[in-house]
Amino acid sequence: MSGLAGRPDAVVVGAGPNGLAAALRLSAAGLRVQVVDAGQRPGGGMRTEELIRPGFHHDVCSTVQPMAVAAPFFREFDAESRGVRYVHPEVNFAHPLDGGAAALSFRSLEETAAGLGADADAYRRLFGPLVEHGTDVIDFFLSSRLRSLPTRSVPQITKFALTGLPNVRWLSQRYFDTDEGQALIAGAAAHGMLDLSQPLTSALGMLLAMLSHHVGWPLIEGGSQKLADAMVTALEEQGGEVVTGHRVTDLGEFEGIPAVLLDTSPGDFVAMAGDRLNEGYRRWVRRYKHGAGVFKIDWILSEPVPWANPDVRRAGTIHVAGDLEETIAGERAPNEGRLTDKPYVLAVQPTVPDPSRAPEGGHIFWAYVHVPHGSDVDMTAAIEDQVERFAPGFKDTIVERATKTAVQMEQWNPSYLGGDISNGQATLRQMLARPVPRWNTYRTPVRGVYLASAATPPGPAVHGMCGDLAARTALRDVFGVREVPPLRPALH
C-alpha cells in the first residue's frame, strides 16, 4: 500500500484536519509519515464537492473557519503563504428575528455593540477585554498543556472561564435585555449541538462571538478543500504521503511501525485494536456519549436569499432560530430525541463573500439542523419553512437541492457516528475526560497508538490542535523528542 521507499516511521489514520496536523508535526521532526484515509480524497470535514451540478462547489461539512485563522497550529502553518485565501463577509453572522429585526455581528466590536441599542454598553463590557487579549485566551484554552498561563491575561482568562461555565440562558439574561443581544449569543452557542441548558454553553457562545471580532468568521476562497489540499501538499513536499480509499479495520496491518495516530472515533479505535485493548478502557469508551446528529441541505439558487432584513443578505453565516427561548427550545428537542417543526437552522451563504463557488451569476446556500442521534428523517420542509419565515420568497429561488440525513452523514464520514459531527458531546464531563479519564488522553493502552481526533481535547472545530497535541505526545514517548521542531515553511 505504501508509496514510500521503505517502511514509514509513523502512520496517521484519517486525513481530516487533525490527522493532517498530526502528520505535519511528525514530519517536521524528520519522520517518514504516511496518512491513510477511507475517503476518496483527503480533508475529512473540510472536503468540497460538486454535489449537484458542475461548477457549483459545496463544502460538505465545515465552511466557516475562524479557528483555522486563530488557533496556534494554523497560525504556525501560515496557510496564506501556501496559497490559501481567506474571504470575509461584511457581516460575520446574523440572527434574524420576527418583524424584520436582526442581530448582527461585525468584525468591529464597536459596530456590533452600536447595533444592539440598549445592550451596547453591556456588550462592550463583556467582549472588550476578551477581544483585546484574544490570542492569549485562544492559546490557553486550546493548548494549555503546552504553555504556562500568560501572566498579562490572567484576569481575562479567569473571567472567561467563570462566565463561560454556566448555561447560555444565564449569560444572555444576565448581560442583555434586548431580543437582539440575547439571540446573538444564544445563536452562536448553539453551534455546540448541546441542550443549551447545559453548563459550558456560555463559553462556546462567548468564544465564537469573540472570534468574530478577533479574527472574523472567514470562508476559504474556492472551498474548505483548499486548506486540506495545502496541508497535503506541505506533507508531500516533506516526503510524506496520503493514501485514500483504504479503510483500516485492524491495527495489525501496522505491526512494527513505531507510532500510529488515529483521527477516528473512540469506537473505531476499539474495533481496530481488538484483543490488544483491556476491558477497562473498552468500558469507558462505551460510556462516551455521541450527541445529536445533523440533517443538511445544499441548494443551488436562482438569486441570493431574499432576507426580509437587508443586512442579513450581507452575512456569511445566519442563525435562523427566532428569539432566545425559541433557540433554546429548538436545541432541546434533538438532545431529548425529538424532532421539532421550529428547529435551530444554521445556514451559510458562501457565494456572498466568495462568488467563485459558482458559475457567473450562480448562487449556492446550505443549512443544517440538529436532529436526534442516528435519525433518518428528512427535515427539508422544516428547514425551508424556517428560512421562508425570515426570507419570504426563498422557496421560489430554489433551483435544485441535495440532502444528507444523519445516517448518510455517518456513511460519508465514519467519524460522524449517528450524524454527530463533533465526534462526541462537548459536555462539561466529556470535556474534562475526553474520551476517557486519563492524565494524557491522547495515549491509549496500546503501546505506540494515540488518539488524535476531535474526541480528544480541545474537542471539535477546525483548529488542528487535537492532532498536534497527540503528535507532540508521540514524539516525546516514542522518539524521545523533547524540543518539538517548528513546522517547516512553505516552499516557494
C-alpha positions in Angstrom: 0.0 0.0 0.0 2.9 2.4 0.8 4.4 4.5 -1.9 7.2 5.4 0.4 10.6 3.9 -0.2 10.6 1.7 2.9 8.5 1.4 6.0 7.2 4.7 7.5 8.2 5.8 11.0 4.6 6.8 11.7 1.1 6.2 10.3 -1.8 8.5 10.7 -5.3 7.0 10.2 -7.7 9.7 9.0 -7.0 12.7 6.7 -9.2 15.3 8.4 -7.7 18.5 9.8 -6.5 16.8 13.0 -4.9 13.9 11.1 -3.1 16.1 8.7 -2.0 18.4 11.5 -0.5 15.4 13.3 1.2 14.2 10.2 2.8 17.7 9.6 4.1 17.9 13.1 5.6 14.4 12.9 7.1 15.2 9.5 8.6 18.4 10.8 10.6 16.3 13.2 12.1 14.4 10.3 9.9 11.3 10.4 8.7 9.4 7.4 4.9 9.7 7.7 2.0 8.0 5.9 -1.6 9.1 6.2 -4.3 6.6 5.4 -8.0 7.6 4.8 -11.1 5.7 3.8 -12.4 8.6 1.7 -11.7 9.1 -2.0 -10.0 12.4 -1.2 -8.3 13.8 1.9 -9.9 16.5 4.0 -12.4 14.8 6.3 -14.9 17.6 7.3 -13.0 20.1 5.0 -14.0 18.4 1.8 -15.6 20.4 -1.0 -17.6 18.6 -3.7 -19.7 19.4 -6.8 -22.7 17.8 -5.2 -25.4 18.9 -7.6 -24.0 20.5 -10.8 -20.5 21.0 -12.3 -19.0 24.3 -11.3 -21.0 24.7 -8.0 -18.6 24.0 -5.2 -20.3 22.9 -1.9 -18.5 22.4 1.4 -19.9 19.1 2.6 -19.4 20.0 6.3 -17.0 22.7 7.5 -17.3 26.1 5.8 -16.6 29.0 8.1 -13.1 28.9 9.5 -12.4 31.3 12.4 -10.3 28.7 14.2 -8.2 28.0 11.2 -7.1 31.6 11.5 -6.9 31.9 15.3 -5.5 28.5 16.5 -1.8 28.1 17.4 -1.3 25.3 14.9 -2.7 27.1 11.9 -1.0 30.4 12.8 2.3 28.5 12.7 1.2 26.6 9.5 0.5 30.0 7.8 -1.9 28.8 5.2 -1.9 32.1 3.3 1.8 31.6 2.5 0.7 28.3 0.9 -1.8 29.8 -1.4 -4.9 29.7 0.8 -7.0 32.9 0.7 -9.5 33.8 3.4 -12.5 35.8 2.3 -14.5 37.8 4.9 -18.2 38.7 4.6 -19.3 42.2 5.5 -21.4 40.7 8.4 -19.8 37.7 10.1 -23.1 36.3 11.4 -26.7 37.4 11.6 -29.7 36.3 13.6 -32.9 37.4 12.0 -36.0 38.0 14.3 -39.7 38.2 13.5 -40.8 41.6 12.3 -37.7 42.3 10.2 -35.3 42.9 13.0 -31.9 41.2 13.2 -28.9 40.9 15.5 -25.7 41.4 13.5 -22.1 40.6 14.4 -19.5 42.6 12.5 -15.7 42.4 12.6 -15.8 45.6 14.5 -16.8 45.2 18.1 -17.9 48.8 18.3 -20.2 48.5 15.2 -21.7 45.3 16.7 -22.3 46.9 20.1 -23.9 50.0 18.4 -26.4 47.8 16.7 -27.6 46.4 20.0 -29.1 49.6 21.3 -29.7 49.4 25.0 -27.3 46.4 25.2 -24.4 48.3 23.7 -22.5 49.0 26.9 -23.1 45.5 28.3 -21.7 44.0 25.0 -18.6 46.3 25.2 -18.0 45.3 28.9 -18.3 41.6 28.2 -16.3 41.4 25.0 -13.9 44.3 25.0 -11.3 42.7 27.4 -11.7 39.3 25.7 -11.0 40.7 22.2 -8.1 42.8 23.5 -6.5 39.6 24.9 -7.9 37.3 22.2 -4.7 35.5 21.3 -3.9 34.6 24.9 -7.5 33.4 25.6 -7.4 31.2 22.5 -4.0 29.8 23.2 -4.7 28.9 26.8 -7.9 27.1 26.1 -6.7 25.3 23.0 -3.2 24.4 24.2 -2.8 25.0 27.9 -0.9 21.7 28.2 1.9 23.2 26.1 2.5 26.5 27.7 2.2 28.4 31.0 -0.6 30.8 31.7 0.1 34.1 30.0 0.6 36.4 33.1 -0.7 39.5 31.4 -4.0 37.9 30.6 -4.8 36.1 33.9 -7.8 38.3 34.7 -9.4 38.0 31.3 -8.8 34.2 31.1 -10.3 33.8 34.6 -13.3 35.9 33.8 -13.9 33.9 30.6 -13.7 30.6 32.5 -16.0 31.7 35.3 -18.5 33.4 33.0 -18.5 30.6 30.5 -19.2 27.8 33.0 -23.0 28.3 33.3 -25.6 27.8 30.5 -26.2 30.4 27.8 -29.7 31.4 29.1 -27.9 32.6 32.3 -25.3 34.5 30.3 -27.8 36.0 27.9 -30.2 37.2 30.6 -27.5 38.4 32.9 -25.9 40.7 30.4 -28.6 41.6 27.8 -32.1 42.9 27.9 -32.9 43.1 24.2 -34.0 40.2 22.0 -31.1 41.1 19.7 -28.5 40.8 22.4 -29.8 37.6 23.8 -30.3 35.9 20.4 -26.8 36.9 19.2 -25.1 34.9 22.0 -27.6 32.0 22.0 -27.3 31.5 18.3 -23.5 31.3 18.5 -23.7 28.9 21.4 -26.0 26.6 19.5 -23.1 25.6 17.2 -22.1 23.2 20.0 -25.1 20.9 19.3 -25.9 20.7 23.0 -29.0 21.3 25.0 -28.5 25.0 25.8 -29.5 24.4 29.4 -26.1 22.5 29.8 -23.1 24.1 31.5 -20.4 25.4 29.3 -22.8 26.6 26.6 -22.0 30.2 27.7 -18.3 29.5 26.9 -18.9 28.5 23.4 -21.2 31.4 22.7 -18.6 33.8 24.1 -15.7 32.2 22.3 -17.4 32.3 18.9 -18.7 35.9 19.4 -15.2 37.0 20.5 -13.6 35.3 17.4 -15.9 37.4 15.2 -14.1 40.5 16.4 -10.6 38.9 17.0 -10.1 37.3 13.5 -13.5 37.3 11.8 -15.6 34.4 10.5 -13.9 33.9 7.1 -14.5 31.3 4.4 -11.8 29.9 2.2 -11.9 31.1 -1.3 -12.9 28.2 -3.6 -13.9 25.9 -0.7 -12.5 24.4 2.5 -10.9 21.7 0.4 -8.2 24.3 -0.5 -6.9 24.2 3.1 -6.9 20.4 3.2 -5.0 20.4 -0.2 -2.5 22.8 1.1 -1.8 20.6 4.1 -1.4 17.6 1.9 1.0 19.4 -0.4 3.1 20.5 2.5 3.3 17.0 3.8 4.2 15.6 0.3 6.9 18.3 -0.1 8.4 16.9 3.2 8.5 13.4 1.9 5.2 12.1 3.4 2.3 10.6 1.6 -1.5 10.4 1.8 -3.2 7.2 0.7 -7.0 7.4 0.1 -9.7 4.8 -0.5 -8.4 2.5 2.2 -10.4 1.8 5.4 -8.4 0.5 8.3 -10.1 -2.3 10.3 -7.2 -3.8 12.2 -4.2 -2.2 13.7 -2.3 -5.4 12.9 -1.6 -4.1 9.5 0.8 -1.6 11.1 2.7 -4.1 13.0 6.3 -3.0 13.5 5.6 0.7 12.8 6.7 2.7 15.9 3.8 5.2 16.1 0.2 5.0 14.9 -2.1 8.1 15.4 -5.9 7.8 14.9 -8.0 10.6 13.7 -11.1 8.4 14.3 -13.9 7.9 16.8 -13.0 6.1 20.0 -15.3 3.3 19.0 -13.4 2.8 15.7 -10.2 2.6 17.7 -11.7 -0.1 20.0 -12.7 -2.1 16.9 -9.3 -1.8 15.3 -7.5 -2.7 18.5 -9.4 -6.0 19.0 -7.9 -8.1 21.8 -4.9 -5.7 22.2 -7.1 -3.5 24.4 -8.0 -4.0 28.0 -11.6 -4.3 29.2 -11.4 -1.2 31.4 -10.7 1.1 28.6 -13.4 -0.5 26.5 -15.9 0.2 29.3 -15.0 3.8 29.4 -15.4 4.1 25.6 -18.8 2.5 25.8 -19.8 5.3 28.3 -18.6 8.0 25.9 -21.7 9.8 24.6 -22.2 10.8 21.0 -24.8 13.6 20.7 -27.3 14.9 18.2 -26.8 14.4 14.5 -27.3 16.8 11.6 -29.5 16.9 8.6 -28.0 19.1 5.9 -29.3 20.6 2.7 -27.2 22.2 -0.1 -29.1 24.4 -2.6 -28.4 26.0 -5.9 -30.5 29.2 -6.1 -31.6 31.4 -8.9 -30.8 34.5 -6.8 -29.5 35.4 -3.3 -31.7 34.6 -0.4 -34.3 37.4 -0.1 -33.9 38.0 3.6 -36.5 40.5 5.0 -33.8 42.4 6.7 -31.4 43.6 4.0 -28.4 43.5 6.3 -28.8 39.7 6.7 -28.1 39.5 2.9 -24.6 40.6 3.6 -23.9 37.9 6.2 -21.7 34.8 5.7 -23.5 32.8 8.5 -27.1 33.0 9.6 -28.7 31.6 12.7 -32.3 31.0 11.8 -34.0 30.4 15.2 -36.2 33.2 16.5 -35.6 34.7 19.9 -33.7 33.3 22.9 -36.5 31.0 24.1 -37.2 29.6 20.7 -33.4 29.0 20.1 -33.2 27.1 23.4 -36.3 25.0 22.6 -35.0 24.2 19.1 -31.8 22.7 20.5 -33.5 21.0 23.5 -35.6 18.8 21.1 -32.9 16.8 19.3 -31.0 16.3 22.5 -34.1 14.8 24.0 -34.6 12.5 21.0 -37.4 14.6 19.5 -37.9 16.5 16.2 -39.4 20.0 16.1 -41.1 22.0 13.3 -39.2 25.1 14.5 -35.6 23.9 14.6 -32.5 26.0 15.1 -31.2 26.3 11.5 -27.5 27.0 11.0 -27.1 28.5 7.4 -24.2 29.7 5.3 -24.4 31.7 2.0 -20.9 31.0 0.6 -21.4 33.0 -2.7 -22.0 36.2 -0.7 -18.3 36.6 0.2 -17.0 34.1 -2.4 -18.6 34.3 -5.9 -16.0 31.8 -7.2 -18.0 29.0 -5.6 -20.5 29.1 -8.5 -20.5 30.0 -12.3 -21.0 33.6 -13.0 -24.5 34.7 -11.8 -25.0 31.5 -9.8 -25.7 31.2 -6.1 -25.3 28.4 -3.5 -26.7 28.2 0.0 -26.6 25.5 2.7 -28.2 24.8 6.0 -28.3 22.1 8.6 -30.4 21.3 11.7 -29.6 19.2 14.7 -31.7 16.0 14.8 -31.8 13.0 17.2 -28.7 10.8 17.1 -28.9 8.4 14.1 -32.1 10.0 12.7 -33.0 9.2 9.1 -35.9 11.7 9.0 -36.0 14.2 6.1 -36.1 17.7 7.5 -36.3 19.6 4.2 -39.7 21.0 4.8 -39.0 22.2 8.3 -35.7 23.9 7.2 -37.2 25.6 4.2 -40.2 26.8 6.2 -37.9 28.4 8.8 -35.9 30.1 6.1 -39.1 31.3 4.3 -40.3 32.7 7.6 -37.5 35.2 7.7 -36.9 35.4 3.9 -40.3 35.5 2.1 -40.0 34.2 -1.4 -37.0 32.0 -0.6 -38.7 28.8 -1.9 -39.2 30.4 -5.3 -35.4 30.9 -5.6 -34.6 27.1 -5.3 -33.3 25.6 -8.4 -32.1 22.3 -7.1 -31.1 20.7 -3.7 -29.1 17.8 -2.3 -29.7 16.5 1.2 -27.9 14.3 3.7 -29.6 12.7 6.7 -27.7 12.0 9.9 -27.4 8.4 8.8 -25.9 9.5 5.5 -23.5 11.8 7.2 -22.1 8.8 9.1 -21.8 6.9 5.8 -19.9 9.8 4.2 -17.6 10.2 7.2 -17.4 7.2 9.7 -16.2 9.5 12.5 -19.6 11.2 12.4 -21.3 8.5 14.4 -25.0 8.9 14.2 -24.5 12.1 12.3 -22.6 13.7 15.3 -20.1 15.9 13.5 -18.5 16.8 16.9 -17.2 13.2 17.5 -18.8 13.2 20.9 -20.8 15.6 23.0 -18.9 18.6 24.3 -20.5 18.5 27.7 -18.6 19.6 30.9 -17.9 16.0 31.9 -16.7 15.0 28.4 -14.5 18.0 28.1 -12.8 17.1 31.4 -12.3 13.5 30.4 -12.3 13.3 26.6 -12.8 10.4 25.7 -11.8 8.6 28.9 -10.4 9.8 32.3 -6.6 9.6 31.8 -3.8 12.0 32.6 -3.0 12.2 28.9 -6.0 11.3 26.8 -4.0 11.1 23.6 -2.2 8.0 24.9 -4.0 4.7 24.7 -3.3 1.4 26.5 -1.9 0.0 23.2 1.8 0.9 23.1 2.6 3.3 20.3 -1.0 4.1 19.5 -2.5 7.5 20.1 -5.9 9.1 19.6 -5.7 12.3 17.6 -9.3 13.2 16.7 -11.9 15.7 18.0 -12.8 13.0 20.6 -9.7 14.3 22.5 -9.0 17.8 23.9 -9.7 20.5 23.0 -12.6 19.0 21.0 -14.4 19.8 17.8 -13.7 22.6 15.2 -11.1 23.1 12.5 -8.1 24.0 14.8 -5.8 21.0 14.3 -4.9 21.0 17.9 -6.1 17.5 18.8 -3.7 16.2 16.1 -0.9 18.5 17.0 -1.0 17.6 20.7 -1.2 13.9 20.0 1.8 14.2 17.7 3.8 16.0 20.3 2.9 13.3 22.8 4.1 10.6 20.4 7.3 12.4 19.6 8.2 12.5 23.3 7.1 8.9 24.1 8.3 7.0 21.0 11.1 9.1 19.5 12.4 10.9 22.6 11.9 14.3 21.0 11.8 16.9 23.8 12.2 20.1 21.8 9.4 19.9 19.3 10.6 21.4 16.0 8.5 24.1 14.3 6.5 23.4 11.1 8.5 23.8 8.0 7.8 27.0 6.0 6.2 26.9 2.6 8.4 26.1 -0.4 8.4 29.0 -2.9 
